[in-house]
Amino acid sequence: QVQLVESGGGLVQAGGSLRLSCAASGRTIAYFNMNWYRQAPGKEREFVASIDRRTGNTGYVDSVKGRFTISRDNAKNTVYLDMNTLRPEDTDIYYCNAKTPLSASQYWGQGTQVTVSS
């Protein structure tokens, strides 16, 4: 198992930036494909970004391409989400997610709130 703790959320004006961090414990993140999701109240959780455990290849939902960057530091056992040019519609709770190969198991953090004011 792995425990995930997100941090870095907060209130920012539109056009601003935030860096989210996801610190893992219990197992090295090198074993997992790491992802960020987000969810607004009453809505389904939405995929935001992913980074492959072996290749480091990244993927993004269209709405954040060119603005968000996912990265991982295996030595620090931490995954990051750099968010630039934030928009009010980016306001959500952001969740870190770890998936084992073939998505046999997955783990979630508790989430961190991001609020973007217009």
N, CA, C and O atoms as CSV, one atom per row, in Angstrom:
chain,resi,resn,atom,element,x,y,z
A,1,GLN,N,N,0.830,-1.180,0.000
A,1,GLN,CA,C,0.000,0.000,0.000
A,1,GLN,C,C,0.871,1.239,0.000
A,1,GLN,O,O,2.057,1.200,0.326
A,2,VAL,N,N,0.240,2.337,-0.376
A,2,VAL,CA,C,0.930,3.621,-0.355
A,2,VAL,C,C,-0.039,4.662,0.195
A,2,VAL,O,O,-1.232,4.635,-0.106
A,3,GLN,N,N,0.476,5.561,0.987
A,3,GLN,CA,C,-0.317,6.673,1.524
A,3,GLN,C,C,0.096,7.944,0.788
A,3,GLN,O,O,1.279,8.204,0.570
A,4,LEU,N,N,-0.911,8.725,0.412
A,4,LEU,CA,C,-0.689,9.931,-0.386
A,4,LEU,C,C,-1.228,11.141,0.354
A,4,LEU,O,O,-2.347,11.111,0.866
A,5,VAL,N,N,-0.440,12.205,0.413
A,5,VAL,CA,C,-0.853,13.438,1.073
A,5,VAL,C,C,-0.596,14.606,0.134
A,5,VAL,O,O,0.547,14.893,-0.222
A,6,GLU,N,N,-1.679,15.277,-0.264
A,6,GLU,CA,C,-1.555,16.439,-1.135
A,6,GLU,C,C,-1.358,17.713,-0.323
A,6,GLU,O,O,-1.776,17.805,0.831
A,7,SER,N,N,-0.719,18.680,-0.942
A,7,SER,CA,C,-0.557,20.005,-0.343
A,7,SER,C,C,-0.358,21.016,-1.451
A,7,SER,O,O,-0.130,20.658,-2.607
A,8,GLY,N,N,-0.447,22.284,-1.083
A,8,GLY,CA,C,-0.176,23.336,-2.054
A,8,GLY,C,C,-1.395,24.043,-2.593
A,8,GLY,O,O,-1.269,25.028,-3.321
A,9,GLY,N,N,-2.572,23.560,-2.248
A,9,GLY,CA,C,-3.774,24.236,-2.713
A,9,GLY,C,C,-3.959,25.579,-2.021
A,9,GLY,O,O,-3.249,25.910,-1.072
A,10,GLY,N,N,-4.921,26.340,-2.513
A,10,GLY,CA,C,-5.190,27.633,-1.913
A,10,GLY,C,C,-6.035,28.497,-2.819
A,10,GLY,O,O,-6.626,28.026,-3.791
A,11,LEU,N,N,-6.080,29.776,-2.477
A,11,LEU,CA,C,-6.849,30.763,-3.231
A,11,LEU,C,C,-5.894,31.591,-4.080
A,11,LEU,O,O,-4.890,32.101,-3.583
A,12,VAL,N,N,-6.210,31.717,-5.352
A,12,VAL,CA,C,-5.361,32.469,-6.262
A,12,VAL,C,C,-6.250,33.214,-7.251
A,12,VAL,O,O,-7.354,32.771,-7.566
A,13,GLN,N,N,-5.763,34.335,-7.730
A,13,GLN,CA,C,-6.515,35.084,-8.737
A,13,GLN,C,C,-6.342,34.449,-10.116
A,13,GLN,O,O,-5.348,33.776,-10.389
A,14,ALA,N,N,-7.318,34.677,-10.963
A,14,ALA,CA,C,-7.226,34.187,-12.338
A,14,ALA,C,C,-5.938,34.687,-12.978
A,14,ALA,O,O,-5.549,35.843,-12.811
A,15,GLY,N,N,-5.286,33.791,-13.712
A,15,GLY,CA,C,-4.005,34.106,-14.320
A,15,GLY,C,C,-2.812,33.742,-13.455
A,15,GLY,O,O,-1.671,33.773,-13.914
A,16,GLY,N,N,-3.075,33.401,-12.220
A,16,GLY,CA,C,-2.001,33.056,-11.291
A,16,GLY,C,C,-1.558,31.615,-11.409
A,16,GLY,O,O,-2.002,30.879,-12.290
A,17,SER,N,N,-0.671,31.224,-10.501
A,17,SER,CA,C,-0.070,29.892,-10.531
A,17,SER,C,C,-0.091,29.260,-9.149
A,17,SER,O,O,-0.088,29.944,-8.125
A,18,LEU,N,N,-0.113,27.948,-9.152
A,18,LEU,CA,C,0.032,27.160,-7.924
A,18,LEU,C,C,0.827,25.903,-8.251
A,18,LEU,O,O,0.819,25.421,-9.384
A,19,ARG,N,N,1.501,25.390,-7.254
A,19,ARG,CA,C,2.161,24.085,-7.373
A,19,ARG,C,C,1.577,23.163,-6.317
A,19,ARG,O,O,1.670,23.425,-5.118
A,20,LEU,N,N,0.973,22.080,-6.784
A,20,LEU,CA,C,0.482,21.047,-5.886
A,20,LEU,C,C,1.555,19.982,-5.722
A,20,LEU,O,O,2.273,19.646,-6.664
A,21,SER,N,N,1.647,19.462,-4.514
A,21,SER,CA,C,2.572,18.372,-4.226
A,21,SER,C,C,1.792,17.187,-3.690
A,21,SER,O,O,0.768,17.349,-3.026
A,22,CYS,N,N,2.284,16.005,-3.983
A,22,CYS,CA,C,1.706,14.763,-3.468
A,22,CYS,C,C,2.847,13.934,-2.905
A,22,CYS,O,O,3.636,13.349,-3.648
A,23,ALA,N,N,2.921,13.892,-1.592
A,23,ALA,CA,C,3.980,13.152,-0.920
A,23,ALA,C,C,3.495,11.750,-0.601
A,23,ALA,O,O,2.430,11.569,-0.010
A,24,ALA,N,N,4.273,10.772,-0.991
A,24,ALA,CA,C,3.895,9.375,-0.790
A,24,ALA,C,C,4.728,8.755,0.320
A,24,ALA,O,O,5.876,9.137,0.550
A,25,SER,N,N,4.127,7.796,0.998
A,25,SER,CA,C,4.832,7.017,2.016
A,25,SER,C,C,4.317,5.599,1.982
A,25,SER,O,O,3.215,5.330,1.503
A,26,GLY,N,N,5.118,4.707,2.488
A,26,GLY,CA,C,4.729,3.308,2.550
A,26,GLY,C,C,5.266,2.480,1.400
A,26,GLY,O,O,5.493,1.278,1.539
A,27,ARG,N,N,5.465,3.120,0.276
A,27,ARG,CA,C,6.015,2.438,-0.886
A,27,ARG,C,C,6.525,3.496,-1.855
A,27,ARG,O,O,6.010,4.612,-1.905
A,28,THR,N,N,7.543,3.127,-2.620
A,28,THR,CA,C,8.090,4.088,-3.564
A,28,THR,C,C,7.133,4.335,-4.727
A,28,THR,O,O,6.518,3.401,-5.242
A,29,ILE,N,N,7.013,5.600,-5.137
A,29,ILE,CA,C,6.121,5.922,-6.248
A,29,ILE,C,C,6.662,5.394,-7.559
A,29,ILE,O,O,5.941,5.383,-8.557
A,30,ALA,N,N,7.915,4.954,-7.587
A,30,ALA,CA,C,8.477,4.409,-8.818
A,30,ALA,C,C,7.698,3.184,-9.296
A,30,ALA,O,O,7.769,2.803,-10.464
A,31,TYR,N,N,6.962,2.583,-8.382
A,31,TYR,CA,C,6.171,1.400,-8.719
A,31,TYR,C,C,4.837,1.750,-9.368
A,31,TYR,O,O,4.185,0.885,-9.953
A,32,PHE,N,N,4.432,2.999,-9.268
A,32,PHE,CA,C,3.079,3.387,-9.661
A,32,PHE,C,C,3.070,4.348,-10.856
A,32,PHE,O,O,3.995,5.137,-11.046
A,33,ASN,N,N,2.018,4.260,-11.642
A,33,ASN,CA,C,1.658,5.343,-12.542
A,33,ASN,C,C,0.912,6.374,-11.708
A,33,ASN,O,O,-0.047,6.043,-11.011
A,34,MET,N,N,1.350,7.603,-11.781
A,34,MET,CA,C,0.798,8.642,-10.907
A,34,MET,C,C,-0.109,9.575,-11.692
A,34,MET,O,O,0.140,9.876,-12.860
A,35,ASN,N,N,-1.161,10.025,-11.029
A,35,ASN,CA,C,-2.184,10.827,-11.691
A,35,ASN,C,C,-2.698,11.923,-10.767
A,35,ASN,O,O,-2.602,11.834,-9.543
A,36,TRP,N,N,-3.240,12.945,-11.386
A,36,TRP,CA,C,-4.010,13.958,-10.679
A,36,TRP,C,C,-5.434,13.956,-11.251
A,36,TRP,O,O,-5.637,13.885,-12.463
A,37,TYR,N,N,-6.396,14.036,-10.352
A,37,TYR,CA,C,-7.797,14.180,-10.707
A,37,TYR,C,C,-8.336,15.406,-9.982
A,37,TYR,O,O,-7.700,15.933,-9.068
A,38,ARG,N,N,-9.508,15.850,-10.400
A,38,ARG,CA,C,-10.174,16.935,-9.689
A,38,ARG,C,C,-11.674,16.695,-9.680
A,38,ARG,O,O,-12.230,15.993,-10.526
A,39,GLN,N,N,-12.307,17.309,-8.684
A,39,GLN,CA,C,-13.745,17.097,-8.517
A,39,GLN,C,C,-14.382,18.315,-7.888
A,39,GLN,O,O,-13.888,18.857,-6.900
A,40,ALA,N,N,-15.490,18.735,-8.479
A,40,ALA,CA,C,-16.300,19.804,-7.916
A,40,ALA,C,C,-17.495,19.176,-7.211
A,40,ALA,O,O,-17.899,18.066,-7.559
A,41,PRO,N,N,-18.069,19.867,-6.225
A,41,PRO,CA,C,-19.232,19.316,-5.524
A,41,PRO,C,C,-20.353,18.954,-6.489
A,41,PRO,O,O,-20.734,19.756,-7.341
A,42,GLY,N,N,-20.875,17.746,-6.350
A,42,GLY,CA,C,-21.974,17.311,-7.190
A,42,GLY,C,C,-21.585,16.841,-8.566
A,42,GLY,O,O,-22.447,16.484,-9.369
A,43,LYS,N,N,-20.291,16.836,-8.852
A,43,LYS,CA,C,-19.828,16.402,-10.170
A,43,LYS,C,C,-18.934,15.172,-10.037
A,43,LYS,O,O,-18.428,14.862,-8.959
A,44,GLU,N,N,-18.755,14.482,-11.160
A,44,GLU,CA,C,-17.883,13.320,-11.150
A,44,GLU,C,C,-16.416,13.749,-11.102
A,44,GLU,O,O,-16.048,14.834,-11.554
A,45,ARG,N,N,-15.607,12.878,-10.551
A,45,ARG,CA,C,-14.176,13.155,-10.507
A,45,ARG,C,C,-13.623,13.092,-11.926
A,45,ARG,O,O,-13.937,12.178,-12.688
A,46,GLU,N,N,-12.799,14.072,-12.267
A,46,GLU,CA,C,-12.293,14.221,-13.630
A,46,GLU,C,C,-10.789,14.009,-13.663
A,46,GLU,O,O,-10.063,14.524,-12.812
A,47,PHE,N,N,-10.324,13.251,-14.646
A,47,PHE,CA,C,-8.892,13.077,-14.864
A,47,PHE,C,C,-8.277,14.405,-15.291
A,47,PHE,O,O,-8.857,15.138,-16.092
A,48,VAL,N,N,-7.106,14.707,-14.752
A,48,VAL,CA,C,-6.399,15.932,-15.101
A,48,VAL,C,C,-5.079,15.642,-15.802
A,48,VAL,O,O,-4.817,16.168,-16.884
A,49,ALA,N,N,-4.243,14.798,-15.181
A,49,ALA,CA,C,-2.905,14.569,-15.727
A,49,ALA,C,C,-2.366,13.240,-15.231
A,49,ALA,O,O,-2.757,12.749,-14.172
A,50,SER,N,N,-1.455,12.663,-16.019
A,50,SER,CA,C,-0.834,11.397,-15.644
A,50,SER,C,C,0.635,11.414,-16.029
A,50,SER,O,O,1.061,12.154,-16.916
A,51,ILE,N,N,1.405,10.566,-15.328
A,51,ILE,CA,C,2.815,10.378,-15.668
A,51,ILE,C,C,3.154,8.913,-15.503
A,51,ILE,O,O,2.912,8.317,-14.453
A,52,ASP,N,N,3.723,8.337,-16.561
A,52,ASP,CA,C,4.016,6.912,-16.579
A,52,ASP,C,C,5.197,6.579,-15.673
A,52,ASP,O,O,6.162,7.338,-15.582
A,53,ARG,N,N,5.103,5.443,-15.014
A,53,ARG,CA,C,6.122,5.074,-14.027
A,53,ARG,C,C,7.449,4.703,-14.684
A,53,ARG,O,O,8.509,4.883,-14.086
A,54,ARG,N,N,7.394,4.184,-15.916
A,54,ARG,CA,C,8.628,3.713,-16.563
A,54,ARG,C,C,9.187,4.752,-17.539
A,54,ARG,O,O,10.378,5.064,-17.506
A,55,THR,N,N,8.336,5.273,-18.393
A,55,THR,CA,C,8.799,6.155,-19.468
A,55,THR,C,C,8.818,7.633,-19.071
A,55,THR,O,O,9.544,8.434,-19.660
A,56,GLY,N,N,8.016,7.980,-18.071
A,56,GLY,CA,C,7.863,9.392,-17.739
A,56,GLY,C,C,6.958,10.133,-18.692
A,56,GLY,O,O,6.803,11.349,-18.581
A,57,ASN,N,N,6.355,9.416,-19.634
A,57,ASN,CA,C,5.417,10.063,-20.554
A,57,ASN,C,C,4.241,10.649,-19.770
A,57,ASN,O,O,3.776,10.073,-18.786
A,58,THR,N,N,3.778,11.802,-20.232
A,58,THR,CA,C,2.696,12.497,-19.553
A,58,THR,C,C,1.467,12.608,-20.443
A,58,THR,O,O,1.558,12.550,-21.669
A,59,GLY,N,N,0.323,12.768,-19.802
A,59,GLY,CA,C,-0.926,12.966,-20.514
A,59,GLY,C,C,-1.788,13.959,-19.763
A,59,GLY,O,O,-1.713,14.056,-18.538
A,60,TYR,N,N,-2.610,14.699,-20.499
A,60,TYR,CA,C,-3.420,15.755,-19.889
A,60,TYR,C,C,-4.819,15.782,-20.501
A,60,TYR,O,O,-5.010,15.425,-21.663
A,61,VAL,N,N,-5.774,16.204,-19.711
A,61,VAL,CA,C,-7.088,16.521,-20.256
A,61,VAL,C,C,-6.924,17.776,-21.108
A,61,VAL,O,O,-6.093,18.634,-20.809
A,62,ASP,N,N,-7.715,17.877,-22.163
A,62,ASP,CA,C,-7.537,18.975,-23.117
A,62,ASP,C,C,-7.599,20.350,-22.463
A,62,ASP,O,O,-6.883,21.267,-22.866
A,63,SER,N,N,-8.446,20.491,-21.465
A,63,SER,CA,C,-8.677,21.811,-20.882
A,63,SER,C,C,-7.465,22.369,-20.138
A,63,SER,O,O,-7.425,23.564,-19.846
A,64,VAL,N,N,-6.478,21.528,-19.825
A,64,VAL,CA,C,-5.309,22.020,-19.089
A,64,VAL,C,C,-4.024,21.943,-19.900
A,64,VAL,O,O,-2.973,22.380,-19.432
A,65,LYS,N,N,-4.092,21.398,-21.101
A,65,LYS,CA,C,-2.889,21.271,-21.917
A,65,LYS,C,C,-2.265,22.641,-22.167
A,65,LYS,O,O,-2.954,23.605,-22.501
A,66,GLY,N,N,-0.957,22.703,-21.997
A,66,GLY,CA,C,-0.248,23.954,-22.175
A,66,GLY,C,C,-0.236,24.839,-20.945
A,66,GLY,O,O,0.485,25.836,-20.910
A,67,ARG,N,N,-1.024,24.492,-19.931
A,67,ARG,CA,C,-1.082,25.288,-18.701
A,67,ARG,C,C,-0.588,24.513,-17.481
A,67,ARG,O,O,0.029,25.091,-16.587
A,68,PHE,N,N,-0.854,23.222,-17.441
A,68,PHE,CA,C,-0.474,22.381,-16.305
A,68,PHE,C,C,0.668,21.456,-16.706
A,68,PHE,O,O,0.768,21.037,-17.860
A,69,THR,N,N,1.527,21.142,-15.740
A,69,THR,CA,C,2.621,20.204,-15.967
A,69,THR,C,C,2.727,19.259,-14.779
A,69,THR,O,O,2.843,19.691,-13.633
A,70,ILE,N,N,2.685,17.965,-15.070
A,70,ILE,CA,C,2.871,16.952,-14.032
A,70,ILE,C,C,4.322,16.494,-14.068
A,70,ILE,O,O,4.915,16.365,-15.139
A,71,SER,N,N,4.883,16.253,-12.898
A,71,SER,CA,C,6.251,15.754,-12.821
A,71,SER,C,C,6.379,14.878,-11.582
A,71,SER,O,O,5.527,14.897,-10.694
A,72,ARG,N,N,7.452,14.119,-11.544
A,72,ARG,CA,C,7.667,13.241,-10.400
A,72,ARG,C,C,9.132,13.280,-10.001
A,72,ARG,O,O,10.017,13.404,-10.848
A,73,ASP,N,N,9.376,13.172,-8.709
A,73,ASP,CA,C,10.719,13.082,-8.165
A,73,ASP,C,C,10.759,11.810,-7.344
A,73,ASP,O,O,10.363,11.802,-6.178
A,74,ASN,N,N,11.232,10.745,-7.944
A,74,ASN,CA,C,11.227,9.460,-7.242
A,74,ASN,C,C,12.106,9.490,-6.004
A,74,ASN,O,O,11.813,8.807,-5.023
A,75,ALA,N,N,13.171,10.263,-6.034
A,75,ALA,CA,C,14.066,10.340,-4.877
A,75,ALA,C,C,13.358,10.955,-3.674
A,75,ALA,O,O,13.617,10.578,-2.531
A,76,LYS,N,N,12.465,11.903,-3.940
A,76,LYS,CA,C,11.700,12.537,-2.854
A,76,LYS,C,C,10.352,11.854,-2.643
A,76,LYS,O,O,9.589,12.210,-1.745
A,77,ASN,N,N,10.078,10.861,-3.496
A,77,ASN,CA,C,8.792,10.148,-3.410
A,77,ASN,C,C,7.609,11.111,-3.489
A,77,ASN,O,O,6.648,11.006,-2.728
A,78,THR,N,N,7.704,12.042,-4.423
A,78,THR,CA,C,6.717,13.112,-4.535
A,78,THR,C,C,6.366,13.359,-6.005
A,78,THR,O,O,7.211,13.286,-6.896
A,79,VAL,N,N,5.099,13.649,-6.211
A,79,VAL,CA,C,4.598,14.031,-7.528
A,79,VAL,C,C,4.106,15.463,-7.430
A,79,VAL,O,O,3.584,15.886,-6.398
A,80,TYR,N,N,4.277,16.200,-8.515
A,80,TYR,CA,C,3.896,17.608,-8.533
A,80,TYR,C,C,2.915,17.885,-9.670
A,80,TYR,O,O,2.880,17.181,-10.679
A,81,LEU,N,N,2.131,18.922,-9.473
A,81,LEU,CA,C,1.307,19.462,-10.547
A,81,LEU,C,C,1.498,20.976,-10.549
A,81,LEU,O,O,0.999,21.678,-9.669
A,82,ASP,N,N,2.223,21.465,-11.542
A,82,ASP,CA,C,2.415,22.899,-11.706
A,82,ASP,C,C,1.274,23.441,-12.551
A,82,ASP,O,O,1.048,23.003,-13.679
A,83,MET,N,N,0.570,24.390,-11.987
A,83,MET,CA,C,-0.624,24.941,-12.641
A,83,MET,C,C,-0.398,26.420,-12.909
A,83,MET,O,O,-0.215,27.210,-11.983
A,84,ASN,N,N,-0.413,26.785,-14.179
A,84,ASN,CA,C,-0.213,28.168,-14.592
A,84,ASN,C,C,-1.444,28.689,-15.326
A,84,ASN,O,O,-2.299,27.924,-15.772
A,85,THR,N,N,-1.506,30.002,-15.435
A,85,THR,CA,C,-2.619,30.660,-16.127
A,85,THR,C,C,-3.946,30.082,-15.645
A,85,THR,O,O,-4.791,29.683,-16.447
A,86,LEU,N,N,-4.113,30.042,-14.352
A,86,LEU,CA,C,-5.305,29.438,-13.764
A,86,LEU,C,C,-6.559,30.225,-14.122
A,86,LEU,O,O,-6.539,31.448,-14.262
A,87,ARG,N,N,-7.638,29.486,-14.263
A,87,ARG,CA,C,-8.938,30.042,-14.617
A,87,ARG,C,C,-9.942,29.725,-13.511
A,87,ARG,O,O,-9.750,28.763,-12.767
A,88,PRO,N,N,-10.999,30.506,-13.390
A,88,PRO,CA,C,-12.023,30.182,-12.380
A,88,PRO,C,C,-12.575,28.774,-12.529
A,88,PRO,O,O,-12.933,28.144,-11.534
A,89,GLU,N,N,-12.650,28.276,-13.743
A,89,GLU,CA,C,-13.179,26.921,-13.952
A,89,GLU,C,C,-12.220,25.830,-13.493
A,89,GLU,O,O,-12.579,24.653,-13.504
A,90,ASP,N,N,-11.020,26.197,-13.095
A,90,ASP,CA,C,-10.089,25.228,-12.502
A,90,ASP,C,C,-10.363,25.019,-11.013
A,90,ASP,O,O,-9.734,24.173,-10.376
A,91,THR,N,N,-11.286,25.776,-10.469
A,91,THR,CA,C,-11.644,25.627,-9.050
A,91,THR,C,C,-12.234,24.253,-8.795
A,91,THR,O,O,-13.251,23.888,-9.384
A,92,ASP,N,N,-11.593,23.488,-7.913
A,92,ASP,CA,C,-11.990,22.118,-7.620
A,92,ASP,C,C,-11.175,21.631,-6.421
A,92,ASP,O,O,-10.268,22.313,-5.945
A,93,ILE,N,N,-11.519,20.451,-5.956
A,93,ILE,CA,C,-10.643,19.713,-5.058
A,93,ILE,C,C,-9.771,18.814,-5.940
A,93,ILE,O,O,-10.278,18.069,-6.779
A,94,TYR,N,N,-8.475,18.896,-5.740
A,94,TYR,CA,C,-7.527,18.134,-6.554
A,94,TYR,C,C,-7.024,16.938,-5.743
A,94,TYR,O,O,-6.623,17.069,-4.586
A,95,TYR,N,N,-7.059,15.770,-6.386
A,95,TYR,CA,C,-6.698,14.518,-5.737
A,95,TYR,C,C,-5.504,13.875,-6.435
A,95,TYR,O,O,-5.433,13.841,-7.664
A,96,CYS,N,N,-4.593,13.381,-5.657
A,96,CYS,CA,C,-3.482,12.589,-6.152
A,96,CYS,C,C,-3.919,11.120,-6.194
A,96,CYS,O,O,-4.658,10.653,-5.327
A,97,ASN,N,N,-3.449,10.409,-7.211
A,97,ASN,CA,C,-3.851,9.015,-7.411
A,97,ASN,C,C,-2.647,8.193,-7.848
A,97,ASN,O,O,-1.859,8.621,-8.690
A,98,ALA,N,N,-2.520,7.012,-7.264
A,98,ALA,CA,C,-1.454,6.088,-7.639
A,98,ALA,C,C,-2.085,4.796,-8.123
A,98,ALA,O,O,-2.937,4.216,-7.450
A,99,LYS,N,N,-1.658,4.352,-9.301
A,99,LYS,CA,C,-2.194,3.117,-9.855
A,99,LYS,C,C,-1.070,2.133,-10.104
A,99,LYS,O,O,-0.020,2.488,-10.641
A,100,THR,N,N,-1.304,0.895,-9.708
A,100,THR,CA,C,-0.326,-0.141,-9.994
A,100,THR,C,C,-0.374,-0.484,-11.490
A,100,THR,O,O,-1.342,-0.140,-12.169
A,101,PRO,N,N,0.643,-1.147,-11.999
A,101,PRO,CA,C,0.615,-1.568,-13.404
A,101,PRO,C,C,-0.673,-2.321,-13.725
A,101,PRO,O,O,-1.142,-3.131,-12.925
A,102,LEU,N,N,-1.231,-2.055,-14.878
A,102,LEU,CA,C,-2.508,-2.628,-15.331
A,102,LEU,C,C,-3.681,-2.177,-14.462
A,102,LEU,O,O,-4.774,-2.738,-14.538
A,103,SER,N,N,-3.438,-1.142,-13.623
A,103,SER,CA,C,-4.502,-0.562,-12.791
A,103,SER,C,C,-5.194,-1.602,-11.918
A,103,SER,O,O,-6.392,-1.504,-11.657
A,104,ALA,N,N,-4.442,-2.587,-11.475
A,104,ALA,CA,C,-5.025,-3.613,-10.618
A,104,ALA,C,C,-5.461,-3.033,-9.276
A,104,ALA,O,O,-6.467,-3.460,-8.709
A,105,SER,N,N,-4.706,-2.063,-8.771
A,105,SER,CA,C,-5.048,-1.400,-7.519
A,105,SER,C,C,-4.784,0.087,-7.675
A,105,SER,O,O,-3.947,0.500,-8.478
A,106,GLN,N,N,-5.504,0.887,-6.903
A,106,GLN,CA,C,-5.250,2.319,-6.919
A,106,GLN,C,C,-5.478,2.895,-5.534
A,106,GLN,O,O,-6.213,2.343,-4.715
A,107,TYR,N,N,-4.817,4.035,-5.301
A,107,TYR,CA,C,-4.845,4.687,-4.001
A,107,TYR,C,C,-5.072,6.178,-4.223
A,107,TYR,O,O,-4.655,6.752,-5.229
A,108,TRP,N,N,-5.757,6.791,-3.236
A,108,TRP,CA,C,-6.108,8.199,-3.342
A,108,TRP,C,C,-5.611,8.972,-2.133
A,108,TRP,O,O,-5.540,8.443,-1.024
A,109,GLY,N,N,-5.273,10.221,-2.365
A,109,GLY,CA,C,-5.037,11.133,-1.270
A,109,GLY,C,C,-6.349,11.735,-0.809
A,109,GLY,O,O,-7.418,11.401,-1.319
A,110,GLN,N,N,-6.250,12.641,0.180
A,110,GLN,CA,C,-7.459,13.225,0.766
A,110,GLN,C,C,-7.929,14.451,0.007
A,110,GLN,O,O,-9.043,14.925,0.230
A,111,GLY,N,N,-7.098,14.972,-0.887
A,111,GLY,CA,C,-7.481,16.111,-1.713
A,111,GLY,C,C,-7.011,17.426,-1.145
A,111,GLY,O,O,-6.818,17.569,0.062
A,112,THR,N,N,-6.829,18.384,-2.032
A,112,THR,CA,C,-6.472,19.743,-1.636
A,112,THR,C,C,-7.310,20.714,-2.476
A,112,THR,O,O,-7.458,20.544,-3.686
A,113,GLN,N,N,-7.850,21.727,-1.810
A,113,GLN,CA,C,-8.773,22.656,-2.469
A,113,GLN,C,C,-8.000,23.721,-3.240
A,113,GLN,O,O,-7.076,24.344,-2.718
A,114,VAL,N,N,-8.395,23.912,-4.478
A,114,VAL,CA,C,-7.870,25.001,-5.299
A,114,VAL,C,C,-9.039,25.903,-5.667
A,114,VAL,O,O,-10.035,25.446,-6.227
A,115,THR,N,N,-8.912,27.179,-5.351
A,115,THR,CA,C,-9.953,28.138,-5.662
A,115,THR,C,C,-9.346,29.277,-6.472
A,115,THR,O,O,-8.387,29.915,-6.038
A,116,VAL,N,N,-9.912,29.528,-7.652
A,116,VAL,CA,C,-9.422,30.579,-8.531
A,116,VAL,C,C,-10.498,31.655,-8.636
A,116,VAL,O,O,-11.607,31.395,-9.104
A,117,SER,N,N,-10.163,32.847,-8.203
A,117,SER,CA,C,-11.127,33.949,-8.228
A,117,SER,C,C,-10.988,34.740,-9.528
A,117,SER,O,O,-9.900,34.860,-10.091
A,118,SER,N,N,-12.102,35.265,-9.980
A,118,SER,CA,C,-12.087,36.036,-11.245
A,118,SER,C,C,-11.821,37.503,-10.998
A,118,SER,O,O,-11.775,38.290,-11.943
